[in-house]
Amino acid sequence: MTLVTTLSAVTGLAAEKHRSRVDGPAARALSFFENDSASLDPRFLGRLRPAPLSPALRAQVLTSLPADGELSPTRTEGAQLAALEPIFRLHDRSGMIAIKVIDVGHAFVGLHARTVLLLSRDALALVTPEELQALAAHELGHEYLWNDYQAAMASKAHARIQELELVCDGIAVMSLAALGVDPAHLGGAVSKMTRYNERRGATASADAYVSLGERLSFIDAMVARLAP
């Protein structure tokens, strides 16, 4: 099943059943998928997906990264990273995203400059390969919203940032479903990362997200939308 086929399977009836479980940024994030009739069009995400950066720009991003903190993946980590290729292919980014394992002292996964997927060793030690796929799918979801997210960050529009983060969760849920991977792995990954960082006091980016409970409810609502 392709991502666009999964999008086509989303129904308003399922959305109505679960709308009462979410509000605020979560409700607005759901409306990204519910209210635009184009979201039922198989070309929906294809129209949103920006053209990839040119090889020259990607090379410029890579050369600008500091060497300090970059780690060589262990054999176990390498096996985990290999599980990301289906996610890259699904989003037409195979061969276009570099992967860097880094040491930052907490669990972190992030897409830098639409070019580099940064993964901390702490995060790799926490999650399963399927959960790592879920986190990578969320990060690739940021490409669809890149300009909106940068604008929200620049204006410190915290509610808008939270909404866009949840839209990325929704894209991740659909990505996993399209690959035949249980979308519930996203909730597992989010829970592990959040609780791990809370125990270490690494909560500097917490304002970018709704509470863990609200985020899990949103993920559940998205999963329910895909249910037959």
Helices and strands as residue ranges (DSSP letters): H 3-9, H 12-18, G 19-21, H 25-34, G 37-40, H 44-48, H 55-64, E 70-71, H 75-82, H 85-90, E 98-102, E 109-112, E 116-120, H 121-126, H 129-144, H 146-154, H 158-178, H 184-199, G 206-208, H 212-226
